[in-house]
Amino acid sequence: MHNLNEYFTFSLYENVCRSLFEKDKLLFSFLLTQRILDGKGEMNKLEWKYLLAGGGGEVEIPENPVDWIDNTSWPEIYRSVAGASQ
């Protein structure tokens, strides 16, 4: 059964990729991998949600401590780092 599943996945990938543009093949590979991992129960739902929606909720943003990060970019950078560590 394992070999049949492996072959079917490979065959599906090969046949679908024939009709895709080169730029779309990587996205298809990513989505196929995500579906396989989700089907096996190996997908971390919190990481997947964060990838799709980004960090959520209100975070108190401290003042920008460095001058090499633009003040308009600092809040988004801080939110992404603070949200990933929670």
Beta strands, then each sheet from edge to edge (+ up, - down):
end
